[in-house]
Amino acid sequence: MSRKWSPRSKLFAGLAAVLALAAFGLVRSYAQRLSAMDPGSPTEVLVAAQDLARGTTLERGMMGVSDIPAAFVPPGAVAGSTDVSGKTLLAPIVVGEVITSSRLGDGAGPVAALVPAGLRAVMMPTDLLPSVVTPGDRVDVLATYAGGQPYTETVATSIEIIATLDPKGGGLGDGPHGPVLVLLTDPSSAEEIAHAVAAARVDVAVVGPQSSPAPSAADG
């Protein structure tokens, strides 16, 4: 004797059938979209063979060639056959990352290549120990003016260090003997820093990473 289905059982069975058909349709549609995607033919592009810091002057051994489907090649990717030795990186890249033309400084020295349009690099002698700061750190520039009532003022805040230079043999006279900081700033702040270096004792306050602004497009 066959068992009769209750209305509730019939409802659940109908819903299960509908859901099964819907799932089948979704899977089939997804499979069709995948098969329709054409990533394109492999394209040879230049990639980093190791982690490279901003400001690195590229050499052949630092780069390799990789085949990437054309659909996934980033805009401005450098072709694998291109020789970019001697060019400077405007931004850090990691091993395996595609090298793009926007990351390369063209026709500029190692410092000028790090300066985005509209900004300036200004040198500031210091008495810091060589290991205190490194490129990428940010500092506040403080100027202490002597006189009847000495006072200190903040000339610029959270300025990025893009390079440090050894003052030995640099023709900097008998001033501070620590590393010369190359600071990235706007033209107005560059003028104020230069004035402070000429007229006052200049020091820096190192800004911690939690206080530093997030990198922007201008930072490269």
N, C-alpha and C positions, 0 to 999 in steps of 0.2 A: 504494500500500500504506500503510494507516494505521499511525501510530506508536503503540505501546502505552505507556501511562503506567506508570512504576514506582510501587511502593507509596509511596515517599517523595514523589514528585510529587503523587500523589493526596492525600496527607496535607496538603501545603502548600496545594493548591488548596482543600481542604475548610476549612482554617483561614482562608484568605483570604475565603471566602464567609461564614463565621461572623462574622469581624471586620467585614466590609462591612455585614452585617445589623445588627450591634450598633451601629455608627456611625450607620446610618440611623435606628435606633430612638432613639438619644440626641439626634440633631439634631431629629427630629420632636417628641420630648417637650419639648425646650427651646423650640421654636417654639410649641408649644401653651401652655406656661406663660407665655411672653411675651404671647401674644394674650389670655390670660385675665386678665393684670394690668390693672387699671383705675386710673390715677393720679388720677382724679377731675377735677372741673372746675377751671379756673384760679381762684385766689384772690388778691385784691389784698392785699399785705402791705407794710409799711414797711421800707425798706432804707437802709443808709448810702450816701450819695452820695460819700463820701470816707473816708479813714482817720481814725478818731476815737480820741483818747486817753482813758484812764480819767480821770474828773473833768470831762470836757467838758460844758458846759451847752449843750443842744441848741437849735439854731435851725432854722427852716424850710429854709433853703438847704443844710443839711447832710444832708438826707434826701430820698429819692425813693420812688416806688411801683413795685413789680414784681409781675407775675402769675406765680404758682407753682402747679403742680398740687397739689390738696388733700392728696394722699398724702405730699408732700414738705415741707409746711409744718411747721416745728418747733413744739413745744409752747410756748405763751405768746407766739406771734408777734403783733405789734401790727398791727391792721388798717390798710390803706392810708389810710383816711379819718380815722384818729385823729390828733389834734394833740398831740404830746409836747414841744412847744417849752417851754423853761424847765426841763425835767427834766435830771438829772445822770446821766452814765454811770457805772455801778459797775465796768465792765470795758471794756478797749479793744475796738473792732470795726474790721473792715477794709471797704473799699469793696465794695458789693454784698451784704454780710452782712445777714441778716434781723435786725431789731431786736426783741428779746423783752422781755416785762415784767420778767423776772428781772434784766435788765441796767440797769434804770432806778431811780434813787432817787426816791421819791415823798414829797412833803411834808417835805423836809429841805433844809438849807442845803448849799452846795457841799462843805463838809468833812464834815458829819454824813452826807451821802449816801455817802461813801466808807468808812464805818465799819461792818463787818459786825457782826451780833449777837454780844454777848459780849466785844467788843474796845473799845478806847478810842483816841482821838486826843489826844496830848499835845504842847504846843508847847514848843520848846526854843530859846532864843536862842543864836546862835553868832557867831564872828568870822570865819567862812569867807567867801571871795570868792563873789560871786553865782553864778559859773559852775562851781563845783567839784562840786556835786551837783545832781541833778534828781529829780523825783518818779519813784519806781520803784527808785531806788538803795537799798541797805541799808547801815547803819552800826552799829558798836559804840559805845556811849556810855561814856565814861571820865570819872571824877570824881577830881580831885586835891584832897585835903584838906590845909590848911595847919596849922601848929602846931609844936610842938617837933620832931617827926619827920614831915615831910610824906610822904604816900604817895598812890599812885594805885590805884584799883580799877576793875574793869569792872562797870558797873551793869547793862547789858543788851547782848545780842549780836544781830547780824543783824536789826536793827529796820528795817522798811520806812519810807521817806519817802513820804508820800502827797501832800504839798504843800509848797511853800516860800513864805514870806510876806516882803514887804518891811517891815522894821521902821520905816521912816520914817513918822511920823505915827501910829504904832500905840500910843502911850502906854506904851512899854516903858522909859522913863527913860534913865539914863546907862549902861546895861549894854552888852553886846556889840552891835556895829553891823552884823554880817553878817546873812544871811537867817535868819529864824526857821523852823526845821524843824518840820513837823507829822509826828509819828511815830505809827505804828499799832502798838499793843501791847496786852497784857492789863492788867486793872486793877491787879494787883500791881506789874508793871514800871512802869506809869504813875506809881504812888505813889513808887517808888524814884527814878525820873528827876526827879520834882518835888522830892523831898528833896535830890537832888544839885545841882540848879539853885540851890536856896536856900542850901545850906551849903558848896558847893565850886566850884572852877573846873571847868567841864564842857567837854570836847572830844569829837570824834568820830573814829573810825578808819573809813575807807571800806572796805567789803567788796567784793571783786572778784566778777564774775559767776560764776566757777568755784566760789567758796566759798558763794554764796548758795543757800538751799534752793529746791527747785522750787516754783512757785506752787501754792497749795492752794485749795480751795473758799472758805476764809475770806478769801483775797486778792481774791475777786471775779472 
